[in-house]
Amino acid sequence: MPAKPGKRGPVIAPEISPEMREYIRESFSELRISTTCEGPILLPLRISPPKPMDHKFEVEGRTLYISAVQAPRIKRIDSSMLPKCALRKGRKC
């Protein structure tokens, strides 16, 4: 039996920590929060392209896409959502 389509109700924009606002502003591409087995992760669109059901938010002049699965659950965006390679100085994912 196919799954029922999800309800797409209004989603409140999550709080974004100051360091993540800076990261988003200085990012070389638009970003998307997607789902992994370890939880939500913030990735460039070249790695995780947006899907039609994603929620879009404007952050620091950039569009931030949040997967429909994660959007209702995320209350705060912070550095715990960055891939480990982004935390190393001088390296980009």
PDB file with one MODEL, atoms N, CA, C and O in Angstrom:
MODEL        1
ATOM      1  N   MET A   1       0.849  -1.169   0.000  1.00  0.00           N
ATOM      2  CA  MET A   1       0.000   0.000   0.000  1.00  0.00           C
ATOM      3  C   MET A   1       0.900   1.238   0.000  1.00  0.00           C
ATOM      4  O   MET A   1       1.804   1.327   0.831  1.00  0.00           O
ATOM      5  N   PRO A   2       0.681   2.193  -0.903  1.00  0.00           N
ATOM      6  CA  PRO A   2       1.520   3.387  -0.934  1.00  0.00           C
ATOM      7  C   PRO A   2       1.282   4.266   0.287  1.00  0.00           C
ATOM      8  O   PRO A   2       0.196   4.284   0.866  1.00  0.00           O
ATOM      9  N   ALA A   3       2.320   4.985   0.655  1.00  0.00           N
ATOM     10  CA  ALA A   3       2.218   5.887   1.802  1.00  0.00           C
ATOM     11  C   ALA A   3       1.308   7.061   1.461  1.00  0.00           C
ATOM     12  O   ALA A   3       1.216   7.480   0.307  1.00  0.00           O
ATOM     13  N   LYS A   4       0.647   7.575   2.474  1.00  0.00           N
ATOM     14  CA  LYS A   4      -0.191   8.754   2.288  1.00  0.00           C
ATOM     15  C   LYS A   4       0.706   9.970   2.107  1.00  0.00           C
ATOM     16  O   LYS A   4       1.760  10.061   2.737  1.00  0.00           O
ATOM     17  N   PRO A   5       0.301  10.900   1.258  1.00  0.00           N
ATOM     18  CA  PRO A   5       1.107  12.111   1.117  1.00  0.00           C
ATOM     19  C   PRO A   5       1.104  12.896   2.420  1.00  0.00           C
ATOM     20  O   PRO A   5       0.080  12.983   3.099  1.00  0.00           O
ATOM     21  N   GLY A   6       2.250  13.466   2.766  1.00  0.00           N
ATOM     22  CA  GLY A   6       2.353  14.233   4.002  1.00  0.00           C
ATOM     23  C   GLY A   6       1.591  15.536   3.920  1.00  0.00           C
ATOM     24  O   GLY A   6       1.413  16.106   2.844  1.00  0.00           O
ATOM     25  N   LYS A   7       1.145  15.996   5.073  1.00  0.00           N
ATOM     26  CA  LYS A   7       0.474  17.288   5.135  1.00  0.00           C
ATOM     27  C   LYS A   7       1.541  18.370   5.169  1.00  0.00           C
ATOM     28  O   LYS A   7       2.496  18.288   5.942  1.00  0.00           O
ATOM     29  N   ARG A   8       1.379  19.359   4.348  1.00  0.00           N
ATOM     30  CA  ARG A   8       2.357  20.437   4.299  1.00  0.00           C
ATOM     31  C   ARG A   8       1.724  21.685   4.890  1.00  0.00           C
ATOM     32  O   ARG A   8       1.243  22.557   4.166  1.00  0.00           O
ATOM     33  N   GLY A   9       1.732  21.756   6.185  1.00  0.00           N
ATOM     34  CA  GLY A   9       1.186  22.910   6.872  1.00  0.00           C
ATOM     35  C   GLY A   9       2.259  23.962   7.060  1.00  0.00           C
ATOM     36  O   GLY A   9       3.402  23.778   6.640  1.00  0.00           O
ATOM     37  N   PRO A  10       1.889  25.064   7.691  1.00  0.00           N
ATOM     38  CA  PRO A  10       2.871  26.124   7.911  1.00  0.00           C
ATOM     39  C   PRO A  10       3.976  25.661   8.863  1.00  0.00           C
ATOM     40  O   PRO A  10       3.710  25.021   9.880  1.00  0.00           O
ATOM     41  N   VAL A  11       5.191  25.990   8.520  1.00  0.00           N
ATOM     42  CA  VAL A  11       6.341  25.647   9.347  1.00  0.00           C
ATOM     43  C   VAL A  11       6.971  26.944   9.813  1.00  0.00           C
ATOM     44  O   VAL A  11       7.226  27.840   9.008  1.00  0.00           O
ATOM     45  N   ILE A  12       7.221  27.048  11.096  1.00  0.00           N
ATOM     46  CA  ILE A  12       7.834  28.244  11.665  1.00  0.00           C
ATOM     47  C   ILE A  12       9.326  28.201  11.396  1.00  0.00           C
ATOM     48  O   ILE A  12       9.969  27.168  11.579  1.00  0.00           O
ATOM     49  N   ALA A  13       9.870  29.322  10.963  1.00  0.00           N
ATOM     50  CA  ALA A  13      11.308  29.405  10.697  1.00  0.00           C
ATOM     51  C   ALA A  13      12.077  29.106  11.980  1.00  0.00           C
ATOM     52  O   ALA A  13      11.771  29.674  13.029  1.00  0.00           O
ATOM     53  N   PRO A  14      13.065  28.228  11.910  1.00  0.00           N
ATOM     54  CA  PRO A  14      13.838  27.895  13.111  1.00  0.00           C
ATOM     55  C   PRO A  14      14.770  29.035  13.518  1.00  0.00           C
ATOM     56  O   PRO A  14      15.144  29.872  12.698  1.00  0.00           O
ATOM     57  N   GLU A  15      15.130  29.049  14.777  1.00  0.00           N
ATOM     58  CA  GLU A  15      16.128  29.991  15.284  1.00  0.00           C
ATOM     59  C   GLU A  15      17.482  29.574  14.699  1.00  0.00           C
ATOM     60  O   GLU A  15      17.768  28.383  14.578  1.00  0.00           O
ATOM     61  N   ILE A  16      18.302  30.546  14.342  1.00  0.00           N
ATOM     62  CA  ILE A  16      19.609  30.251  13.757  1.00  0.00           C
ATOM     63  C   ILE A  16      20.680  30.925  14.599  1.00  0.00           C
ATOM     64  O   ILE A  16      20.629  32.133  14.832  1.00  0.00           O
ATOM     65  N   SER A  17      21.647  30.144  15.054  1.00  0.00           N
ATOM     66  CA  SER A  17      22.708  30.698  15.895  1.00  0.00           C
ATOM     67  C   SER A  17      23.531  31.707  15.092  1.00  0.00           C
ATOM     68  O   SER A  17      23.610  31.596  13.868  1.00  0.00           O
ATOM     69  N   PRO A  18      24.144  32.690  15.761  1.00  0.00           N
ATOM     70  CA  PRO A  18      24.940  33.714  15.060  1.00  0.00           C
ATOM     71  C   PRO A  18      26.069  33.121  14.214  1.00  0.00           C
ATOM     72  O   PRO A  18      26.309  33.587  13.100  1.00  0.00           O
ATOM     73  N   GLU A  19      26.762  32.103  14.723  1.00  0.00           N
ATOM     74  CA  GLU A  19      27.853  31.513  13.941  1.00  0.00           C
ATOM     75  C   GLU A  19      27.336  30.808  12.691  1.00  0.00           C
ATOM     76  O   GLU A  19      28.028  30.769  11.674  1.00  0.00           O
ATOM     77  N   MET A  20      26.138  30.255  12.755  1.00  0.00           N
ATOM     78  CA  MET A  20      25.563  29.612  11.574  1.00  0.00           C
ATOM     79  C   MET A  20      25.072  30.648  10.567  1.00  0.00           C
ATOM     80  O   MET A  20      25.134  30.413   9.360  1.00  0.00           O
ATOM     81  N   ARG A  21      24.587  31.782  11.045  1.00  0.00           N
ATOM     82  CA  ARG A  21      24.223  32.874  10.127  1.00  0.00           C
ATOM     83  C   ARG A  21      25.454  33.312   9.333  1.00  0.00           C
ATOM     84  O   ARG A  21      25.381  33.534   8.124  1.00  0.00           O
ATOM     85  N   GLU A  22      26.572  33.432  10.024  1.00  0.00           N
ATOM     86  CA  GLU A  22      27.819  33.814   9.361  1.00  0.00           C
ATOM     87  C   GLU A  22      28.240  32.733   8.354  1.00  0.00           C
ATOM     88  O   GLU A  22      28.641  33.050   7.235  1.00  0.00           O
ATOM     89  N   TYR A  23      28.150  31.472   8.751  1.00  0.00           N
ATOM     90  CA  TYR A  23      28.507  30.359   7.863  1.00  0.00           C
ATOM     91  C   TYR A  23      27.647  30.388   6.600  1.00  0.00           C
ATOM     92  O   TYR A  23      28.161  30.217   5.495  1.00  0.00           O
ATOM     93  N   ILE A  24      26.356  30.602   6.759  1.00  0.00           N
ATOM     94  CA  ILE A  24      25.434  30.641   5.621  1.00  0.00           C
ATOM     95  C   ILE A  24      25.762  31.831   4.721  1.00  0.00           C
ATOM     96  O   ILE A  24      25.786  31.696   3.498  1.00  0.00           O
ATOM     97  N   ARG A  25      26.012  32.989   5.316  1.00  0.00           N
ATOM     98  CA  ARG A  25      26.341  34.192   4.549  1.00  0.00           C
ATOM     99  C   ARG A  25      27.619  34.009   3.734  1.00  0.00           C
ATOM    100  O   ARG A  25      27.685  34.446   2.585  1.00  0.00           O
ATOM    101  N   GLU A  26      28.632  33.369   4.312  1.00  0.00           N
ATOM    102  CA  GLU A  26      29.918  33.191   3.652  1.00  0.00           C
ATOM    103  C   GLU A  26      30.004  31.931   2.793  1.00  0.00           C
ATOM    104  O   GLU A  26      31.029  31.675   2.161  1.00  0.00           O
ATOM    105  N   SER A  27      28.946  31.158   2.771  1.00  0.00           N
ATOM    106  CA  SER A  27      28.940  29.912   2.003  1.00  0.00           C
ATOM    107  C   SER A  27      29.074  30.186   0.515  1.00  0.00           C
ATOM    108  O   SER A  27      28.591  31.205   0.021  1.00  0.00           O
ATOM    109  N   PHE A  28      29.727  29.283  -0.199  1.00  0.00           N
ATOM    110  CA  PHE A  28      29.924  29.424  -1.638  1.00  0.00           C
ATOM    111  C   PHE A  28      28.702  28.974  -2.428  1.00  0.00           C
ATOM    112  O   PHE A  28      28.674  29.138  -3.648  1.00  0.00           O
ATOM    113  N   SER A  29      27.686  28.408  -1.766  1.00  0.00           N
ATOM    114  CA  SER A  29      26.485  27.968  -2.478  1.00  0.00           C
ATOM    115  C   SER A  29      25.277  28.051  -1.556  1.00  0.00           C
ATOM    116  O   SER A  29      25.396  28.282  -0.353  1.00  0.00           O
ATOM    117  N   GLU A  30      24.109  27.856  -2.163  1.00  0.00           N
ATOM    118  CA  GLU A  30      22.891  27.727  -1.369  1.00  0.00           C
ATOM    119  C   GLU A  30      23.014  26.415  -0.589  1.00  0.00           C
ATOM    120  O   GLU A  30      23.780  25.530  -0.970  1.00  0.00           O
ATOM    121  N   LEU A  31      22.257  26.298   0.503  1.00  0.00           N
ATOM    122  CA  LEU A  31      22.396  25.135   1.378  1.00  0.00           C
ATOM    123  C   LEU A  31      21.057  24.450   1.597  1.00  0.00           C
ATOM    124  O   LEU A  31      19.992  25.033   1.389  1.00  0.00           O
ATOM    125  N   ARG A  32      21.142  23.192   2.026  1.00  0.00           N
ATOM    126  CA  ARG A  32      19.944  22.401   2.321  1.00  0.00           C
ATOM    127  C   ARG A  32      20.190  21.573   3.573  1.00  0.00           C
ATOM    128  O   ARG A  32      21.254  20.976   3.737  1.00  0.00           O
ATOM    129  N   ILE A  33      19.206  21.544   4.444  1.00  0.00           N
ATOM    130  CA  ILE A  33      19.251  20.642   5.594  1.00  0.00           C
ATOM    131  C   ILE A  33      18.504  19.385   5.187  1.00  0.00           C
ATOM    132  O   ILE A  33      17.312  19.417   4.884  1.00  0.00           O
ATOM    133  N   SER A  34      19.227  18.288   5.187  1.00  0.00           N
ATOM    134  CA  SER A  34      18.631  17.012   4.803  1.00  0.00           C
ATOM    135  C   SER A  34      18.759  16.012   5.944  1.00  0.00           C
ATOM    136  O   SER A  34      19.339  16.305   6.989  1.00  0.00           O
ATOM    137  N   THR A  35      18.209  14.835   5.720  1.00  0.00           N
ATOM    138  CA  THR A  35      18.169  13.806   6.746  1.00  0.00           C
ATOM    139  C   THR A  35      19.267  12.778   6.515  1.00  0.00           C
ATOM    140  O   THR A  35      19.481  12.320   5.392  1.00  0.00           O
ATOM    141  N   THR A  36      19.962  12.421   7.595  1.00  0.00           N
ATOM    142  CA  THR A  36      20.927  11.327   7.561  1.00  0.00           C
ATOM    143  C   THR A  36      20.587  10.386   8.712  1.00  0.00           C
ATOM    144  O   THR A  36      19.717  10.678   9.533  1.00  0.00           O
ATOM    145  N   CYS A  37      21.275   9.267   8.758  1.00  0.00           N
ATOM    146  CA  CYS A  37      21.029   8.316   9.847  1.00  0.00           C
ATOM    147  C   CYS A  37      21.441   8.898  11.200  1.00  0.00           C
ATOM    148  O   CYS A  37      20.992   8.424  12.243  1.00  0.00           O
ATOM    149  N   GLU A  38      22.294   9.923  11.183  1.00  0.00           N
ATOM    150  CA  GLU A  38      22.732  10.550  12.433  1.00  0.00           C
ATOM    151  C   GLU A  38      21.973  11.830  12.746  1.00  0.00           C
ATOM    152  O   GLU A  38      22.289  12.512  13.720  1.00  0.00           O
ATOM    153  N   GLY A  39      20.979  12.164  11.937  1.00  0.00           N
ATOM    154  CA  GLY A  39      20.185  13.358  12.173  1.00  0.00           C
ATOM    155  C   GLY A  39      20.330  14.362  11.046  1.00  0.00           C
ATOM    156  O   GLY A  39      20.892  14.044   9.998  1.00  0.00           O
ATOM    157  N   PRO A  40      19.822  15.587  11.253  1.00  0.00           N
ATOM    158  CA  PRO A  40      19.871  16.595  10.193  1.00  0.00           C
ATOM    159  C   PRO A  40      21.297  17.063   9.927  1.00  0.00           C
ATOM    160  O   PRO A  40      22.114  17.155  10.843  1.00  0.00           O
ATOM    161  N   ILE A  41      21.586  17.361   8.643  1.00  0.00           N
ATOM    162  CA  ILE A  41      22.912  17.828   8.259  1.00  0.00           C
ATOM    163  C   ILE A  41      22.747  18.944   7.223  1.00  0.00           C
ATOM    164  O   ILE A  41      21.868  18.879   6.364  1.00  0.00           O
ATOM    165  N   LEU A  42      23.592  19.954   7.313  1.00  0.00           N
ATOM    166  CA  LEU A  42      23.575  21.094   6.403  1.00  0.00           C
ATOM    167  C   LEU A  42      24.591  20.860   5.289  1.00  0.00           C
ATOM    168  O   LEU A  42      25.792  20.754   5.541  1.00  0.00           O
ATOM    169  N   LEU A  43      24.094  20.779   4.049  1.00  0.00           N
ATOM    170  CA  LEU A  43      24.960  20.470   2.913  1.00  0.00           C
ATOM    171  C   LEU A  43      24.743  21.456   1.770  1.00  0.00           C
ATOM    172  O   LEU A  43      23.662  22.032   1.644  1.00  0.00           O
ATOM    173  N   PRO A  44      25.772  21.653   0.933  1.00  0.00           N
ATOM    174  CA  PRO A  44      25.586  22.471  -0.273  1.00  0.00           C
ATOM    175  C   PRO A  44      24.641  21.765  -1.246  1.00  0.00           C
ATOM    176  O   PRO A  44      24.519  20.541  -1.232  1.00  0.00           O
ATOM    177  N   LEU A  45      23.976  22.554  -2.088  1.00  0.00           N
ATOM    178  CA  LEU A  45      23.013  21.976  -3.025  1.00  0.00           C
ATOM    179  C   LEU A  45      23.658  21.037  -4.029  1.00  0.00           C
ATOM    180  O   LEU A  45      22.978  20.157  -4.559  1.00  0.00           O
ATOM    181  N   ARG A  46      24.947  21.193  -4.308  1.00  0.00           N
ATOM    182  CA  ARG A  46      25.589  20.279  -5.267  1.00  0.00           C
ATOM    183  C   ARG A  46      25.673  18.862  -4.696  1.00  0.00           C
ATOM    184  O   ARG A  46      25.778  17.896  -5.452  1.00  0.00           O
ATOM    185  N   ILE A  47      25.630  18.735  -3.383  1.00  0.00           N
ATOM    186  CA  ILE A  47      25.667  17.423  -2.738  1.00  0.00           C
ATOM    187  C   ILE A  47      24.253  16.925  -2.437  1.00  0.00           C
ATOM    188  O   ILE A  47      23.956  15.741  -2.597  1.00  0.00           O
ATOM    189  N   SER A  48      23.399  17.826  -2.005  1.00  0.00           N
ATOM    190  CA  SER A  48      22.025  17.465  -1.663  1.00  0.00           C
ATOM    191  C   SER A  48      21.064  18.454  -2.330  1.00  0.00           C
ATOM    192  O   SER A  48      20.677  19.444  -1.709  1.00  0.00           O
ATOM    193  N   PRO A  49      20.674  18.203  -3.580  1.00  0.00           N
ATOM    194  CA  PRO A  49      19.801  19.140  -4.300  1.00  0.00           C
ATOM    195  C   PRO A  49      18.429  19.260  -3.640  1.00  0.00           C
ATOM    196  O   PRO A  49      17.957  18.313  -3.010  1.00  0.00           O
ATOM    197  N   PRO A  50      17.789  20.420  -3.782  1.00  0.00           N
ATOM    198  CA  PRO A  50      16.467  20.599  -3.171  1.00  0.00           C
ATOM    199  C   PRO A  50      15.416  19.717  -3.832  1.00  0.00           C
ATOM    200  O   PRO A  50      15.526  19.351  -5.002  1.00  0.00           O
ATOM    201  N   LYS A  51      14.418  19.395  -3.064  1.00  0.00           N
ATOM    202  CA  LYS A  51      13.301  18.597  -3.563  1.00  0.00           C
ATOM    203  C   LYS A  51      12.057  19.491  -3.589  1.00  0.00           C
ATOM    204  O   LYS A  51      12.009  20.498  -2.883  1.00  0.00           O
ATOM    205  N   PRO A  52      11.064  19.137  -4.387  1.00  0.00           N
ATOM    206  CA  PRO A  52       9.870  19.987  -4.503  1.00  0.00           C
ATOM    207  C   PRO A  52       9.141  20.236  -3.183  1.00  0.00           C
ATOM    208  O   PRO A  52       8.517  21.284  -3.017  1.00  0.00           O
ATOM    209  N   MET A  53       9.208  19.312  -2.263  1.00  0.00           N
ATOM    210  CA  MET A  53       8.487  19.472  -0.992  1.00  0.00           C
ATOM    211  C   MET A  53       9.296  20.224   0.074  1.00  0.00           C
ATOM    212  O   MET A  53       8.785  20.472   1.166  1.00  0.00           O
ATOM    213  N   ASP A  54      10.530  20.585  -0.222  1.00  0.00           N
ATOM    214  CA  ASP A  54      11.355  21.314   0.755  1.00  0.00           C
ATOM    215  C   ASP A  54      10.717  22.651   1.124  1.00  0.00           C
ATOM    216  O   ASP A  54       9.988  23.253   0.337  1.00  0.00           O
ATOM    217  N   HIS A  55      11.010  23.089   2.331  1.00  0.00           N
ATOM    218  CA  HIS A  55      10.607  24.419   2.790  1.00  0.00           C
ATOM    219  C   HIS A  55      11.775  25.355   2.526  1.00  0.00           C
ATOM    220  O   HIS A  55      12.929  24.982   2.735  1.00  0.00           O
ATOM    221  N   LYS A  56      11.486  26.571   2.067  1.00  0.00           N
ATOM    222  CA  LYS A  56      12.532  27.535   1.751  1.00  0.00           C
ATOM    223  C   LYS A  56      12.461  28.708   2.723  1.00  0.00           C
ATOM    224  O   LYS A  56      11.386  29.221   3.035  1.00  0.00           O
ATOM    225  N   PHE A  57      13.637  29.116   3.191  1.00  0.00           N
ATOM    226  CA  PHE A  57      13.757  30.273   4.078  1.00  0.00           C
ATOM    227  C   PHE A  57      14.888  31.157   3.577  1.00  0.00           C
ATOM    228  O   PHE A  57      15.922  30.654   3.137  1.00  0.00           O
ATOM    229  N   GLU A  58      14.702  32.459   3.640  1.00  0.00           N
ATOM    230  CA  GLU A  58      15.770  33.398   3.300  1.00  0.00           C
ATOM    231  C   GLU A  58      16.596  33.643   4.557  1.00  0.00           C
ATOM    232  O   GLU A  58      16.061  34.008   5.604  1.00  0.00           O
ATOM    233  N   VAL A  59      17.909  33.438   4.439  1.00  0.00           N
ATOM    234  CA  VAL A  59      18.825  33.638   5.559  1.00  0.00           C
ATOM    235  C   VAL A  59      20.050  34.365   5.032  1.00  0.00           C
ATOM    236  O   VAL A  59      20.763  33.841   4.176  1.00  0.00           O
ATOM    237  N   GLU A  60      20.299  35.559   5.532  1.00  0.00           N
ATOM    238  CA  GLU A  60      21.502  36.318   5.163  1.00  0.00           C
ATOM    239  C   GLU A  60      21.675  36.429   3.644  1.00  0.00           C
ATOM    240  O   GLU A  60      22.786  36.302   3.130  1.00  0.00           O
ATOM    241  N   GLY A  61      20.579  36.664   2.940  1.00  0.00           N
ATOM    242  CA  GLY A  61      20.653  36.823   1.490  1.00  0.00           C
ATOM    243  C   GLY A  61      20.761  35.527   0.712  1.00  0.00           C
ATOM    244  O   GLY A  61      20.932  35.556  -0.507  1.00  0.00           O
ATOM    245  N   ARG A  62      20.668  34.416   1.374  1.00  0.00           N
ATOM    246  CA  ARG A  62      20.745  33.092   0.742  1.00  0.00           C
ATOM    247  C   ARG A  62      19.423  32.353   0.968  1.00  0.00           C
ATOM    248  O   ARG A  62      18.671  32.656   1.894  1.00  0.00           O
ATOM    249  N   THR A  63      19.167  31.384   0.103  1.00  0.00           N
ATOM    250  CA  THR A  63      18.006  30.521   0.320  1.00  0.00           C
ATOM    251  C   THR A  63      18.483  29.270   1.028  1.00  0.00           C
ATOM    252  O   THR A  63      19.412  28.598   0.579  1.00  0.00           O
ATOM    253  N   LEU A  64      17.841  28.969   2.133  1.00  0.00           N
ATOM    254  CA  LEU A  64      18.118  27.750   2.892  1.00  0.00           C
ATOM    255  C   LEU A  64      16.935  26.817   2.684  1.00  0.00           C
ATOM    256  O   LEU A  64      15.799  27.166   3.005  1.00  0.00           O
ATOM    257  N   TYR A  65      17.200  25.644   2.152  1.00  0.00           N
ATOM    258  CA  TYR A  65      16.168  24.637   1.946  1.00  0.00           C
ATOM    259  C   TYR A  65      16.210  23.667   3.121  1.00  0.00           C
ATOM    260  O   TYR A  65      17.282  23.249   3.559  1.00  0.00           O
ATOM    261  N   ILE A  66      15.040  23.320   3.619  1.00  0.00           N
ATOM    262  CA  ILE A  66      14.951  22.343   4.710  1.00  0.00           C
ATOM    263  C   ILE A  66      14.005  21.242   4.256  1.00  0.00           C
ATOM    264  O   ILE A  66      12.884  21.505   3.822  1.00  0.00           O
ATOM    265  N   SER A  67      14.475  20.009   4.363  1.00  0.00           N
ATOM    266  CA  SER A  67      13.653  18.888   3.901  1.00  0.00           C
ATOM    267  C   SER A  67      12.310  18.877   4.633  1.00  0.00           C
ATOM    268  O   SER A  67      12.207  19.289   5.788  1.00  0.00           O
ATOM    269  N   ALA A  68      11.301  18.400   3.938  1.00  0.00           N
ATOM    270  CA  ALA A  68       9.959  18.338   4.518  1.00  0.00           C
ATOM    271  C   ALA A  68       9.931  17.444   5.749  1.00  0.00           C
ATOM    272  O   ALA A  68       9.109  17.642   6.644  1.00  0.00           O
ATOM    273  N   VAL A  69      10.822  16.462   5.799  1.00  0.00           N
ATOM    274  CA  VAL A  69      10.900  15.569   6.962  1.00  0.00           C
ATOM    275  C   VAL A  69      11.453  16.324   8.172  1.00  0.00           C
ATOM    276  O   VAL A  69      10.958  16.161   9.288  1.00  0.00           O
ATOM    277  N   GLN A  70      12.477  17.148   7.952  1.00  0.00           N
ATOM    278  CA  GLN A  70      13.140  17.845   9.058  1.00  0.00           C
ATOM    279  C   GLN A  70      12.437  19.135   9.475  1.00  0.00           C
ATOM    280  O   GLN A  70      12.478  19.500  10.650  1.00  0.00           O
ATOM    281  N   ALA A  71      11.800  19.826   8.547  1.00  0.00           N
ATOM    282  CA  ALA A  71      11.246  21.160   8.816  1.00  0.00           C
ATOM    283  C   ALA A  71      10.340  21.235  10.049  1.00  0.00           C
ATOM    284  O   ALA A  71      10.499  22.160  10.846  1.00  0.00           O
ATOM    285  N   PRO A  72       9.404  20.312  10.242  1.00  0.00           N
ATOM    286  CA  PRO A  72       8.541  20.433  11.426  1.00  0.00           C
ATOM    287  C   PRO A  72       9.269  20.143  12.744  1.00  0.00           C
ATOM    288  O   PRO A  72       8.775  20.496  13.815  1.00  0.00           O
ATOM    289  N   ARG A  73      10.428  19.509  12.668  1.00  0.00           N
ATOM    290  CA  ARG A  73      11.131  19.078  13.878  1.00  0.00           C
ATOM    291  C   ARG A  73      12.234  20.040  14.325  1.00  0.00           C
ATOM    292  O   ARG A  73      12.575  20.089  15.506  1.00  0.00           O
ATOM    293  N   ILE A  74      12.785  20.796  13.392  1.00  0.00           N
ATOM    294  CA  ILE A  74      13.935  21.652  13.717  1.00  0.00           C
ATOM    295  C   ILE A  74      13.466  22.941  14.372  1.00  0.00           C
ATOM    296  O   ILE A  74      12.666  23.688  13.810  1.00  0.00           O
ATOM    297  N   LYS A  75      13.975  23.182  15.556  1.00  0.00           N
ATOM    298  CA  LYS A  75      13.670  24.417  16.287  1.00  0.00           C
ATOM    299  C   LYS A  75      14.842  25.387  16.251  1.00  0.00           C
ATOM    300  O   LYS A  75      14.661  26.601  16.351  1.00  0.00           O
ATOM    301  N   ARG A  76      16.060  24.833  16.106  1.00  0.00           N
ATOM    302  CA  ARG A  76      17.272  25.654  16.119  1.00  0.00           C
ATOM    303  C   ARG A  76      18.300  25.058  15.161  1.00  0.00           C
ATOM    304  O   ARG A  76      18.500  23.844  15.110  1.00  0.00           O
ATOM    305  N   ILE A  77      18.940  25.937  14.408  1.00  0.00           N
ATOM    306  CA  ILE A  77      20.017  25.515  13.511  1.00  0.00           C
ATOM    307  C   ILE A  77      21.324  25.966  14.139  1.00  0.00           C
ATOM    308  O   ILE A  77      21.538  27.156  14.372  1.00  0.00           O
ATOM    309  N   ASP A  78      22.202  24.992  14.413  1.00  0.00           N
ATOM    310  CA  ASP A  78      23.491  25.318  15.025  1.00  0.00           C
ATOM    311  C   ASP A  78      24.593  24.464  14.407  1.00  0.00           C
ATOM    312  O   ASP A  78      24.337  23.675  13.497  1.00  0.00           O
ATOM    313  N   SER A  79      25.806  24.622  14.898  1.00  0.00           N
ATOM    314  CA  SER A  79      26.965  23.961  14.289  1.00  0.00           C
ATOM    315  C   SER A  79      26.917  22.437  14.377  1.00  0.00           C
ATOM    316  O   SER A  79      27.696  21.770  13.697  1.00  0.00           O
ATOM    317  N   SER A  80      26.042  21.872  15.180  1.00  0.00           N
ATOM    318  CA  SER A  80      25.941  20.409  15.236  1.00  0.00           C
ATOM    319  C   SER A  80      25.425  19.836  13.913  1.00  0.00           C
ATOM    320  O   SER A  80      25.525  18.630  13.686  1.00  0.00           O
ATOM    321  N   MET A  81      24.874  20.685  13.036  1.00  0.00           N
ATOM    322  CA  MET A  81      24.350  20.239  11.744  1.00  0.00           C
ATOM    323  C   MET A  81      25.387  20.317  10.629  1.00  0.00           C
ATOM    324  O   MET A  81      25.102  19.934   9.495  1.00  0.00           O
ATOM    325  N   LEU A  82      26.576  20.804  10.932  1.00  0.00           N
ATOM    326  CA  LEU A  82      27.625  20.900   9.926  1.00  0.00           C
ATOM    327  C   LEU A  82      28.315  19.554   9.742  1.00  0.00           C
ATOM    328  O   LEU A  82      28.519  18.826  10.713  1.00  0.00           O
ATOM    329  N   PRO A  83      28.676  19.218   8.509  1.00  0.00           N
ATOM    330  CA  PRO A  83      29.477  18.009   8.315  1.00  0.00           C
ATOM    331  C   PRO A  83      30.853  18.215   8.939  1.00  0.00           C
ATOM    332  O   PRO A  83      31.334  19.344   9.029  1.00  0.00           O
ATOM    333  N   LYS A  84      31.469  17.156   9.357  1.00  0.00           N
ATOM    334  CA  LYS A  84      32.759  17.253  10.050  1.00  0.00           C
ATOM    335  C   LYS A  84      33.818  17.983   9.232  1.00  0.00           C
ATOM    336  O   LYS A  84      34.658  18.679   9.802  1.00  0.00           O
ATOM    337  N   CYS A  85      33.795  17.840   7.907  1.00  0.00           N
ATOM    338  CA  CYS A  85      34.812  18.510   7.087  1.00  0.00           C
ATOM    339  C   CYS A  85      34.673  20.033   7.159  1.00  0.00           C
ATOM    340  O   CYS A  85      35.658  20.746   6.972  1.00  0.00           O
ATOM    341  N   ALA A  86      33.479  20.537   7.425  1.00  0.00           N
ATOM    342  CA  ALA A  86      33.282  21.987   7.521  1.00  0.00           C
ATOM    343  C   ALA A  86      33.852  22.553   8.815  1.00  0.00           C
ATOM    344  O   ALA A  86      34.104  23.754   8.914  1.00  0.00           O
ATOM    345  N   LEU A  87      34.054  21.695   9.803  1.00  0.00           N
ATOM    346  CA  LEU A  87      34.573  22.164  11.089  1.00  0.00           C
ATOM    347  C   LEU A  87      36.080  22.287  11.099  1.00  0.00           C
ATOM    348  O   LEU A  87      36.650  22.928  11.983  1.00  0.00           O
ATOM    349  N   ARG A  88      36.735  21.672  10.112  1.00  0.00           N
ATOM    350  CA  ARG A  88      38.196  21.773  10.020  1.00  0.00           C
ATOM    351  C   ARG A  88      38.563  23.069   9.329  1.00  0.00           C
ATOM    352  O   ARG A  88      38.026  23.388   8.268  1.00  0.00           O
ATOM    353  N   LYS A  89      39.471  23.814   9.926  1.00  0.00           N
ATOM    354  CA  LYS A  89      39.902  25.106   9.382  1.00  0.00           C
ATOM    355  C   LYS A  89      40.462  24.946   7.975  1.00  0.00           C
ATOM    356  O   LYS A  89      41.240  24.033   7.700  1.00  0.00           O
ATOM    357  N   GLY A  90      40.052  25.852   7.088  1.00  0.00           N
ATOM    358  CA  GLY A  90      40.617  25.892   5.752  1.00  0.00           C
ATOM    359  C   GLY A  90      40.127  24.837   4.788  1.00  0.00           C
ATOM    360  O   GLY A  90      40.636  24.749   3.670  1.00  0.00           O
ATOM    361  N   ARG A  91      39.153  24.029   5.183  1.00  0.00           N
ATOM    362  CA  ARG A  91      38.655  22.988   4.282  1.00  0.00           C
ATOM    363  C   ARG A  91      37.187  23.235   3.989  1.00  0.00           C
ATOM    364  O   ARG A  91      36.427  23.643   4.867  1.00  0.00           O
ATOM    365  N   LYS A  92      36.802  22.990   2.764  1.00  0.00           N
ATOM    366  CA  LYS A  92      35.401  23.083   2.365  1.00  0.00           C
ATOM    367  C   LYS A  92      34.922  21.712   1.941  1.00  0.00           C
ATOM    368  O   LYS A  92      35.692  20.914   1.406  1.00  0.00           O
ATOM    369  N   CYS A  93      33.675  21.445   2.175  1.00  0.00           N
ATOM    370  CA  CYS A  93      33.094  20.156   1.792  1.00  0.00           C
ATOM    371  C   CYS A  93      32.792  20.124   0.319  1.00  0.00           C
ATOM    372  O   CYS A  93      32.297  19.117  -0.188  1.00  0.00           O
TER     373      CYS A  93
ENDMDL
END
